[in-house]
Amino acid sequence: MISPANEPGAVLLAVKVVPGAKRDGVAGRLGDRLKVRVAAPPEGGRANRAVCELIARELGVRASAVEVVSGHASAEKTLRIRGVDAARVDAHWPRG
């Protein structure tokens, strides 16, 4: 789910996105991914932007520090998060 990115000070996070939800929120871990719900529809990149903003808020980093690096048109995405380490991300969403 969380792995070091190929750049210092960044990690990769695997997520499963559910667009069009009632409200934005992290539902928790789903297998090796983090399940994320966003109210934005999956049109025009709106859900991708909402996911990046939500993860940034949760981790206390700028929205520009989070980007979708794969799965742009898929529910299963990989995010690159700059300014955090894997231990911090893992501690924020502990395994159940």
C-alpha positions as CSV (number, residue, x, y, z in Angstrom):
1,M,0.0,0.0,0.0
2,I,2.7,2.5,1.0
3,S,6.1,2.4,-0.7
4,P,9.0,4.8,-1.1
5,A,8.9,6.8,-4.3
6,N,11.9,7.1,-6.5
7,E,12.6,10.6,-5.1
8,P,13.7,11.5,-1.5
9,G,11.0,12.7,0.8
10,A,8.1,11.1,-1.1
11,V,6.0,8.0,-0.9
12,L,3.6,6.2,-3.2
13,L,0.1,5.4,-1.8
14,A,-2.3,2.9,-3.5
15,V,-5.9,4.0,-3.2
16,K,-9.4,2.8,-4.3
17,V,-11.6,5.8,-5.1
18,V,-15.4,5.9,-4.8
19,P,-16.5,9.0,-6.6
20,G,-20.0,10.6,-6.2
21,A,-20.2,9.8,-2.5
22,K,-22.3,11.8,-0.1
23,R,-19.2,13.4,1.4
24,D,-15.4,13.2,1.2
25,G,-13.6,10.9,3.6
26,V,-11.2,8.0,4.1
27,A,-13.1,4.8,4.7
28,G,-10.0,2.9,5.8
29,R,-7.9,0.1,4.4
30,L,-9.2,-2.2,1.8
31,G,-6.7,-5.0,1.2
32,D,-3.5,-3.4,0.1
33,R,-5.1,-0.1,-0.7
34,L,-6.7,2.8,1.2
35,K,-10.4,3.3,0.3
36,V,-11.3,6.9,-0.3
37,R,-14.7,8.4,-0.9
38,V,-15.2,11.8,-2.7
39,A,-18.3,13.7,-3.5
40,A,-16.9,14.9,-6.8
41,P,-18.0,13.1,-10.0
42,P,-15.4,11.2,-12.1
43,E,-15.6,13.7,-14.9
44,G,-12.9,16.1,-16.1
45,G,-10.5,15.0,-13.4
46,R,-12.7,16.4,-10.6
47,A,-12.6,13.2,-8.5
48,N,-8.8,13.0,-8.9
49,R,-8.4,16.6,-7.7
50,A,-10.7,15.9,-4.8
51,V,-8.7,12.8,-3.8
52,C,-5.5,14.8,-3.8
53,E,-7.0,17.6,-1.7
54,L,-8.5,15.1,0.8
55,I,-5.3,13.2,1.3
56,A,-3.3,16.4,1.6
57,R,-5.7,17.7,4.3
58,E,-5.5,14.4,6.2
59,L,-1.7,14.4,6.2
60,G,-1.3,18.1,6.7
61,V,0.6,18.8,3.5
62,R,-0.2,21.2,0.6
63,A,-2.6,19.9,-2.1
64,S,0.2,20.4,-4.6
65,A,2.3,17.8,-2.7
66,V,-0.2,15.1,-3.7
67,E,-0.6,13.9,-7.3
68,V,-2.1,11.0,-9.2
69,V,0.8,9.1,-10.9
70,S,-1.2,6.1,-12.3
71,G,-4.8,5.2,-12.7
72,H,-6.1,8.6,-13.8
73,A,-9.2,7.0,-15.4
74,S,-9.5,4.1,-13.0
75,A,-10.9,3.6,-9.5
76,E,-7.6,2.1,-8.4
77,K,-4.9,4.8,-8.4
78,T,-1.4,5.4,-7.2
79,L,-0.7,8.8,-5.5
80,R,2.7,10.3,-5.0
81,I,2.9,12.3,-1.8
82,R,5.8,14.7,-1.2
83,G,6.9,15.9,2.2
84,V,6.0,12.7,4.2
85,D,7.7,9.4,4.9
86,A,6.1,6.0,4.8
87,A,6.0,5.6,8.6
88,R,3.9,8.8,9.0
89,V,1.4,7.7,6.3
90,D,1.2,4.2,7.8
91,A,0.7,5.6,11.3
92,H,-2.1,7.9,10.1
93,W,-4.1,5.0,8.7
94,P,-3.2,2.0,10.9
95,R,-3.9,-1.5,9.8
96,G,-7.0,-2.9,11.5
